């Protein structure tokens, strides 16, 4: 029976934080001595809180960027629209399908055709909304493309 090889594991989280606390105490002592030498008297509690927050922040950043891998994984979002599709074209197709299948035609298609033609079809499409046949829609679209 072969022995199982030991894999080097990072220090336990508790041990890491003990070393960080010890480093924080050392940093606090050095800062206290330096500030006393330069004749600057900081508030001891505020300096201890500042050192503690900085050590905790550096420790958390080190843990998140370390060899242990990311703290979470980001799952890519699948697009609802298939690649290569044109959303504007799909909107126009829906508008035409709605016009052709609705019980009472509305002015949506008429207004869109007039806007696309820069008001050249305004006289042809004037009046209350009416149902346009596929041949009429095709004719209007051809006229818009030819201009």
C-alpha positions in Angstrom: 0.0 0.0 0.0 1.4 3.3 -1.1 1.4 6.2 1.4 -0.8 9.1 0.4 1.4 12.1 -0.6 1.0 15.2 1.5 -0.1 18.3 -0.2 1.2 21.6 1.1 -1.9 23.4 2.4 -2.1 27.0 3.3 -2.1 27.8 7.0 -5.4 27.5 8.7 -7.5 30.7 8.7 -7.2 30.9 12.4 -3.4 30.7 12.3 -3.2 33.3 9.5 -5.3 35.8 11.6 -3.1 35.2 14.6 0.0 36.1 12.6 -1.9 39.2 11.2 -2.9 40.2 14.8 0.8 39.9 15.9 1.9 42.0 12.9 -0.8 44.6 13.7 0.5 44.8 17.3 4.0 45.2 16.0 2.9 47.9 13.6 1.0 49.7 16.4 4.1 49.7 18.6 6.3 51.0 15.8 3.8 53.8 15.0 3.4 54.7 18.6 7.2 55.0 19.0 7.7 56.9 15.8 4.9 59.4 16.6 6.3 59.9 20.1 9.8 60.6 18.7 8.5 63.2 16.3 6.4 64.8 19.1 3.0 63.8 17.6 0.6 62.5 20.2 -2.2 60.5 18.4 -5.1 59.1 20.3 -4.1 55.5 21.3 -7.6 54.0 20.7 -8.0 55.6 17.3 -4.6 54.6 16.2 -5.3 51.0 17.3 -8.6 51.0 15.4 -6.9 52.4 12.3 -4.2 49.7 12.5 -6.8 47.0 13.1 -8.9 48.0 10.1 -5.9 48.3 7.8 -4.5 44.9 8.9 -8.0 43.3 8.4 -8.4 44.9 5.0 -5.0 43.8 3.8 -5.6 40.3 5.1 -9.0 40.0 3.3 -7.5 41.3 0.0 -4.6 38.9 0.4 -7.0 36.0 1.0 -9.1 36.8 -1.9 -6.2 37.2 -4.3 -4.1 34.3 -2.9 -3.6 30.7 -4.1 -6.8 29.5 -2.6 -8.7 30.6 -5.7 -11.4 33.2 -6.0 -14.0 33.6 -3.2 -16.8 33.0 -5.7 -17.1 32.2 -9.4 -19.0 34.2 -11.9 -21.3 32.3 -14.2 -21.7 33.8 -17.6 -25.2 34.9 -18.5 -26.6 33.3 -21.6 -28.0 35.8 -24.0 -31.7 35.6 -24.7 -31.2 36.8 -28.2 -29.4 34.4 -30.6 -26.1 35.7 -31.9 -26.4 37.5 -35.2 -30.1 38.5 -34.7 -31.2 42.1 -35.3 -33.5 43.4 -32.6 -34.7 46.3 -34.7 -35.7 43.9 -37.5 -37.4 41.7 -35.0 -39.4 44.7 -33.7 -40.5 45.5 -37.2 -41.6 41.9 -37.9 -43.6 41.9 -34.7 -45.2 45.2 -35.7 -46.3 43.8 -39.1 -47.5 40.5 -37.6 -49.5 42.4 -35.0 -51.1 44.5 -37.7 -51.9 41.5 -39.9 -53.3 39.4 -37.1 -55.1 41.9 -34.8 -58.9 42.1 -34.8 -58.9 45.9 -35.2 -55.9 47.5 -36.9 -54.2 50.2 -35.0 -52.1 53.1 -36.3 -48.8 51.7 -35.2 -47.7 50.3 -38.6 -49.1 53.3 -40.5 -47.2 55.7 -38.2 -44.0 53.7 -38.5 -44.2 53.6 -42.3 -44.8 57.4 -42.5 -41.8 58.0 -40.2 -39.5 55.7 -42.2 -40.5 57.4 -45.4 -39.9 60.9 -44.0 -43.5 61.8 -44.5 -43.6 60.9 -48.2 -46.3 58.3 -47.6 -48.3 60.6 -45.3 -50.9 61.3 -48.0 -51.3 57.7 -49.0 -51.7 56.5 -45.4 -53.8 59.5 -44.1 -57.1 58.9 -42.4 -58.2 56.4 -39.7 -56.2 53.3 -39.3 -57.1 50.6 -41.8 -55.9 47.1 -42.5 -53.1 47.0 -45.1 -52.7 43.8 -47.2 -49.3 42.2 -47.5 -49.0 43.5 -51.1 -49.7 47.0 -49.9 -47.1 46.7 -47.1 -44.6 45.3 -49.6 -45.3 48.2 -52.0 -44.8 50.8 -49.3 -41.6 49.2 -48.1 -40.3 49.0 -51.7 -41.0 52.7 -52.2 -39.2 53.5 -48.9 -36.1 51.5 -50.0 -36.1 53.1 -53.5 -36.1 56.7 -52.4 
